[in-house]
Structures are given as C-alpha cells and as structure tokens.
C-alpha cells in the first residue's frame, strides 16, 4: 500500500496491540547468545525485527521453528543459540533499523573477524560516533564512507572501562550490555552526560536478567558488568508495545472509544508514559490488567518533556494540535536523527492540514485547533509520521491523502488493517511513482 486516501471518521472498537518491537529485538539477541533452545512467543515480523533476526543468523543462530497465527499475524519462534559468536556471513544488512545496527556492532567485536554493516534510507547516515570513540580507544579497526554506512570493523573488545554519552541514544549502552558480560574479565560502562531514555535501559537490564545476565546499575551513571557470564535459554512472551498503543490511545481520546488488549499496565517500557501524558491532557483512560480503555473528551495542552519517550513525539504533536490551548514539546532534539527529522516532518505535514505548529531547536510549540482541513501529506518514509497522520485524519473536514503510507511496515505491518478494523475508511490508490 504505497498511498492511502482516508475519509475522516471516528475510530471505535477493540484492538490487540502488537508486541513490543524493542523487546522483540532484545529477546531474539539474548536467545541467540544462549547455549540451547529458547522459545519467544508473540512476535510480529516487522522489517526491523527481521533485520535483527537475519543479523543474528549471520552470527550462528539457528531458527528451529516458526509458528504463525494467520488471524492475528502473531508468531512464535524457536531459536537454537550458541554461547560463542561465529561469522557465517561477512555482511550484516540492518535495512533501516537503528536498533539492529547499534545492538549488533559490539557483538561483531567479540571475535576478530571482519564484518561489514550495511543499510538503507536514513540509517546510512545515523550517527555512530559513540562507538567510533570506543574503537579508537580500544584499538579496533574500522572504516566508513565519510561517516556513513557501509561500516567495516575488525577487532576484539577487551574488558575494561567504557565511556558513553547518555544523551545521544540508549542503543549504544544496550549494545555494549549485550557483549561485555561475555568477555573474560569485568567491565564498567560510565555515562558521561545526563542519561535519556532510561526506560529502554530498564528493558535491557530486565531481559538480560531473565536470560541469566546480571549487571549492577548505579543510578544510571555507572554500570558494572562482571565477565565470564553465560546466557541461559528461556521461554519468553513479548508484551504489547506502548509506542504503538499510543496511536490508538490518542485516537480514542480525540474522537472515539477504543479498548486496547495485550498491554502490561506494570510495564517497564518508557513509552508507557503516554498514559500519564494523556491523562494530564484530560483524556479519559481506564487501566485494568492487560486492558486499557480510552474515550473521547475535551483535552488541553500541557508542557511535555520528551527526553525519556522520544518515539512518542509525532503522535503527541497530533494530540497537541487538536487539544485546547498551547502544548509545548521540549527536550526532543534527538528525534531529528531518527528515520526522518521528526520535528520538521510532523510540523510540516500537520501545518499543511491546518495545524498551528512552530518548530524550535529542541521541540515544538503548538496552538491547538478544533479540527484540521485534510489534503495531501507525506510520511517522509517514516513509520511513526505515517501513523500519526492517520490518527490526525479522524478530526479532518475533508479526506486526507498520505503518500508513502507503506512506511508503516518498518514497525507495524498490520497498522492499516487495524485502522480499518476500528472503522477507518480507506480507499487505496496508486498515485504516480
């Protein structure tokens, strides 16, 4: 589905939330590093998750079985892991997945073999300087195309002290956490700036613990990683993804009544913050067990600190654009280096639709309006921009055309089917190239 034409309508009903992409990446990696057989339930093979799965196969992991429920598009995968990385293929194709790239680079440095990391889209230019500084300090060879992919690396990590900035991306921290416990000596990761996205670090620490890897966290400033550790195989079920649930939560709050299934209300996911933000903005939200219900209400603008939940920025911009008064999204500068410059992308496209948004260096200043006009917008080849614009259509006066709507396949392949299931009215068309 390259393009969609959406006729504005409320969204109502019950929807099963896709499994967490963040936890799916982590579970596959941990299972691949465990010497034995692990089973991971509730997986959706988005393009990003497939990139990690194929990457770990190149390191020696075997997929024993995949069982898929065609009605729900949820899969269970049985993985035979190995406690030692091998090089079955030199090339690791990360597609457009920043998580795959940053998680697998340290694993490639567990053995002294040359690897070549490639990708496409914006991933080619996503920054890796945090790793390059480590490589320089540890004597690991690397080369790239003027800071862009492809990346060639050859060299082994050694136990010791590793320094990382905390305000660039927690993915670098997670990548080292996967690899360092497998070394022959103890290591530390010291965070040199105020850490952001702590929720993602919590997810990593929790899933590592489930696979028998233990790391001591000292107030997110220093992590102690004993060496000689081994991953143990386990059975693990991936919980629902709050970053994906956020789109439906906002849809219900703006114009509808939606019940979300499959979420863990006690989750460690940082994007669970959408519940607190939405309620502060006046949304009607009820949480019971693994069910969350949201219904439309008069919502109001607030100041939103996005430092710990950057992936929520596009849908929060939609929420603010259709809430009464002013919404300010602050501390969001990092989202400029995602699949698109998400501040520029969401401000530009929503303003085309009649929103009143001003882009600033680290965020957005939004004056709410009662409704949007509709028209023609573009996803910027960014899954979260495409999904956020779809939710904005529910409060448009006229149809909304989203070009490059298939960008959702990166993380949520079933998004448009779920949109229709909740009452969304879509006319698919080919509109040029």
QUIFENLIN-V604985 format. One record per helix or strand. SS is the DSSP state (helix for helix, strand for strand). FROM is the first residue (numbers start at 1). TO is the last residue. Records with the same first field share a line. If there is no record, write none. Layout:
SS=FROM-TO / FROM-TO
This chain:
strand=3-7 / 11-16 / 19-19 / 34-34 / 36-43 / 62-69 / 74-81 / 91-93 / 115-118 / 141-145 / 148-154 / 161-164 / 187-191 / 216-218 / 222-225 / 231-231 / 235-237 / 240-240 / 256-261 / 284-288 / 291-295 / 300-300 / 303-305 / 324-324 / 326-330 / 356-360 / 363-367 / 372-372 / 375-378 / 396-396 / 400-403 / 425-428
helix=21-33 / 47-58 / 98-108 / 121-125 / 129-138 / 170-180 / 198-210 / 242-255 / 270-280 / 310-321 / 333-337 / 342-352 / 383-395 / 405-410 / 415-421
